[in-house]
């Protein structure tokens, strides 16, 4: 009976998320092809250099967005539901204008500091022009990510995912497959592909909201909410990229390449998380705004279970056959199997508990997430300092996994403390709504403090 219930749930999940997951499945294929072509064309050393450049973009982009894209998504979803087109356009203009301005400034800063980063920090003067090429990618990456969030709020999650996560690696993979080339050439193509994704995202957002009058709003409350969300997003980006950068200071490009590929492969588990988030986050925001507790808990339960169901098979494959999976990118990468196992264990905790972040962010409990993020950053920095000098790439992987688990468990505790929901109980076959009282949804005014 239990197996029949789970089979029924799997089928219903597949139907409900068919289109969104199809896009994420496409992203998995594109990411695999992208990393495969990097490995084949650039080799282990060149792949390591490319990953360092992408790590800098991945860290700079959320800094430029400052959490504004998440707040804008939440507000735009509510404005869209109330059919306030003028306010929707005002939110979009503010989101694009602020994030584009900040990202352009960071791009200039990275361009100017490239000699120090390349020659002194990473000990490779030849890396300077590559870093300068990557600096131009920050603007495109930031605008494309912002467009993806806004499109999700406008009930266009598939378009949002394509713009933010599929276009640039797809175009770069096509170029690598057709022409090959050096690390610098690959960096240039990736930057141009990010710019193309950003332009497409802008066009799609304005196609939905249309051209017309703008309605202003108070920026202060937006920034007050954006700050803790910014801290959380930066924390997750540092979890993925700081271990690679820290390893690059003390190890060879070959070790960085092994860790970078293992991190990229394990990050495929987040595909399910992002796919469900694109659909669940705007819905949770609207339900919270309406004070619909029953609807909120049903949506939260469905999102949590959907992510786990979609991520567990991939996690099992990575844990059971790590060398085989990495061997698909080339025989030299098989030695990174222990790194993939450790990275997968960390990402597995994220897949199970990640929707706790969504529930807290969409219900006005951003400050709890920011508290968790500060603890997580402390764990990450301390673990890197202790483990990387002695264990190298394995130490970096262990540090990232420990910090990821810290953040995941912290968000689960926050959901229990702030919303009265037990994430683990959401995996039970008996519907959650049959065991919980129909009480009003907690107000963010009283629950987000502290």
Secondary structure, DSSP 8 states (H G I E B T S, - for coil): -HHHHHHHHHHHHHHHTHHHHHHHHHHHHHHHHHHHHHHHHHHHHHHHHHHHHHHHHHHHHHHHHTTHHHHHHHHHHHHHHTT-HHHHHHHHHHHHHHHHHHHHHHHHHHHHHHHIIIIIISS-GGGHHHHHHHHTHHHHHHHHHHHHHHHHHTT-HHHHHIIIIIHHHHHHHHHHHHH---HHHHHHHHHHHHHHHHHHHHHHHHHHH-S-------HHHHHHHHHHHHHHHHHHHHHHHHHHHHHHHHS-HHHHHHHHHHHHHHGGGHHHHHHHHHHHHHHHHHHHHHT-HHHHHHHHHHHHHHHHHHHHHHHHHHHH-HHHHHHTT-GGGGGGHHHHHHHHHHHHHHHHHTHHHHHHHHTT-HHHHHHHHHHHHHHHHHHHHHHHHHHTHHHHHHHHHHHHHHHHHHHHHHHHHHH---TGGGGSSS-GGGTS-------HHHHS--
